[in-house]
Amino acid sequence: MFGNSRAVSSNQSGIHEALEGVVRRHLHCPWQAPLADHDRRAFEQAREWLEKRGGQRPLWLDSGCGTGRSTVMLARRHPEALVLGLDQSASRLERGHGRFAPLPDNVLLLRTDCAGFWRLAQTAGWRPERHYLLYPNPWPKSAHLKRRWHGHPVFPHLLALGGTLLLRSNWQLYVQEMAAALALAGYPANVAGISIDDDGPAAALTDFEEKYARSGHPLWQLTAGLDTRSGAQ
C-alpha cells in the first residue's frame, strides 16, 4: 500500500455555517423519499441470513465497507457478533469475496444503498450493538454538506438505529462536524486522534486507514452512544 496520499483539500475551514439549520430541519421533517426495490431485496436477504444464525447474537453494521476488509477483520476479532458489511458497489464487494475467501460464517457482504437499508432496518426495529462508518468523507467541498451523512435527510434514521457509532476519517473537520450534528440531536460524542500499527489491536481496519497512516496523515475517531439521549437542543 503506497504512502503518497494527499491531505484533504477543502474550501471549508470550519464547521459549515448551514449545518445547524440543515440538521434541525431533518430532525423535525421525516424523510419521505420512496424506498428502492433493490434495497428491499437486500434487506430481506440480510433478515433471512440473521434468522438462520439465531436472534441472540449482537448485530454490528459496517456501512460503506468497500471490499469488506473492515467487516472481515471485525468479525474475526469478535466471533460472537454478526457483522453486516454494506456497500453500493458490486465490483468492490466482488473483490472482497475473492480477497477474503472464505468469509467467516458471521459475515455477510451486501450490496445496498446504506440510506435505504437504514430506513428499512429502523422500521423493522433493528438495534445494532455497533455501527461503523469507516469510509472517509468523499465530499470535502462546502457545497456538498447535504451529501455527508450528518447533512443527509437519513441522519435521523441513523440515530434511531441506536447502538455505539464509530466513525473514522483523516479529515478532522468532517469528524468534528459529525460531533456537532450529534450534539444538536442530543447525543454527546468523543473525538480523539488514533494511531495505526502494522498489526495487533491498533491495526488499520481499512485500506484507506493504512494508506493515510503511511502517508503521515493524522487519523481521527468519533465514538457516540446512541441509546441514551441527553436532550435535543
N, C-alpha and C positions, 0 to 999 in steps of 0.2 A: 504494500500500500504506500503510494507516494506521499511525501510530506511537503507538498508545494502549493497547498490551497491558499487562496487569497482570503483576507479577512472580509467580513460582511461590509458591503458598501451601501449606505442608505442616505437619502436626503432628509431623514428624520433624526433629530439629535436628542429628543426627549420623548416621554410618553405622549402619544398622539392627543392633540387638543380636542378631538372629537370623540375620544374613547368613552368618556362618561355618558354622553348623550346616546351613543350607539348601544352601549351595554344596557342602559336603563330602558331604552325602547324595546330591546329584545326581551328583557326580563318581564316586561308588562304586556307585550303583544305576542302571543303564541304564534309560532311559525306554522303556516297553513299550506305550504307547498305540497303537491301530490308526491306520494312515495312511488319510486320506480319499481317495476315488476322484478327486475334483476336483484334489487336489494331485498325484496320479499322472499325470493327464492334462496338467496344466500342466507337470510335469517332462518328460514326453515331448515336448511342444511345444518346450520350451527345448532339449532334446537334439537334436532334428531341426534346429532353427534353427542351433545351433552347428556341427553336422556340415556343413551347407551352406556355412558360411563358413570351413571349414578348421580343423584342430586345432592350428595353430601360434600363433595369436594369443592374447594373455593375456586371461583372463576376469576381469571385475570384477562384483561384486554390489552393488546398491543396494537394500537391504531396507527396506521401508516407504517406498517412493518417492513415494507420493501421486499427484500428477498427472504426475510424471516430470520435473519441471524439473531436478532434480539429475542424473538419468540422462542427459538430453539434453545438459546442459552438460558433463558429464564426457566423454561420447562425442565431442562436438565438439572439446574440448581435446585429446583423446587418440584420434585415429582409428585408432591401432594396436591399441586394446583393443576387445573385445566386451563391452558393458555391458548387463546384465540388470537391469531395474527390477521389483521385486516389491512387490505391494500386494494387500490383500484386498478393496479396494473397486472394484467395476466402474465406478461413477459417476466416481470420481476419475480412473481410467485413461482413461475415455472423454473426459473433459475434456482430459486431457493429449494424446490423439491429435488433438483439434481444435486445441488451443492451439499445439502444436509441429509441426504437419504442414507439410511431410512430415518424418517422423522420419528421422534419419541411418540409413544402412544398418547401422551397428554397434550399433543399439539394438533391444531387444525389451522392451516393457512387458507384464508378465504378471500376470494375476490369480491369486493363490495365497495360502495361509497360509504365512508365512515358516517357521514351525516345522516344518511337514510337508515343505516344499521343501528345507530344510537337511538334514533326515534323509535324504531321497532322494539329494541331491547327495553327501552323505558316503558313503553306501552305494555309489554309482556311482564313487567315487574322484575326484570333482572337487576341484581345488585352485585356487580363485580367487586371483589375484595380490593383489587388494584387495577389501575388504568394507566398504561404507559403511553405517552406521546413523545416519541424519541426522534421523529423526523424533524430536523432543524427547519425553522421557518423559511419557506421559499418565497415569501412576499415582503421584501425589505423596503419597498417604495411606500412613501406616505399615502399615496392614492390607493394602496391595496389593503388598508386596515380591515375592511369587511371580508377579506379573504383569509385572514388569520382566524384561528378557532375562537378566540375571545371576542372578535368583532363580527363573527358569523351568526346568523339567526339561530343556529343549532346550539349555541352556547348554553342556554337554559336546560336543554336536554342532556348535555354533557354533565352539568351539575347534578341533575336529577338522578343520574345513574349511581351517584354516591361512591363510596369506597375511598381509597387513597389515590390521589392523582400525582403522577410523577412525570415531569416534563424536563427535557434536556435540550440545550442548544449552545452554539458558540457565539450567539448574538445576545449579549446581556440585556439589551433593551427589550427584546422580544419576551424574555423571561420576566423582566420587571413589569412589562405591560400586562402579561397574564396575571401576575400577582395583583396588580391594581384592579383589573376586571373582577377577579375573585373577591377582593375586598368590597367592591361595590355591591356584590351579591351576598355579602355577609360571611365569606369564608376566608379566614386568615391563611396565609401561605408563607413558607420559609424558602428563601432563595440563598443559595450558597455556591461557591466555586467548588468544583470537583477535580480530582486528579485521576488520571488514567495510567494504569500499569500495563505491562505486556500480558500478564496473566493474574490469576487469583481473583479475589472478590472485587478488585478495582479494575478489572479488565474492561476494555471497551465493549459495550453491548452492540454497537452498530459499526458499520464500515465508516460512516461519517465521523463518529467519535474517534476512531482510530486514526483516520486521515487528519482530522483537525488537531488532535493531540500531537501527532508527529510534525505538524506544521507550526507548532508552538502557539496555537490559539488557546486562550483561556476557555474553559468549559463551565457551564452553569447548570444547576439543577433546581427546579421548583418542586416542593412537596406540599400537598394540601390535603387535609381530611375533609371529605365532602358529606360525611354522615351527620355532622353536628354544625349547625349554623349559629353564628354569633349575633345574627340580626342584620337584616339588609339595611343599607344606609338610605 
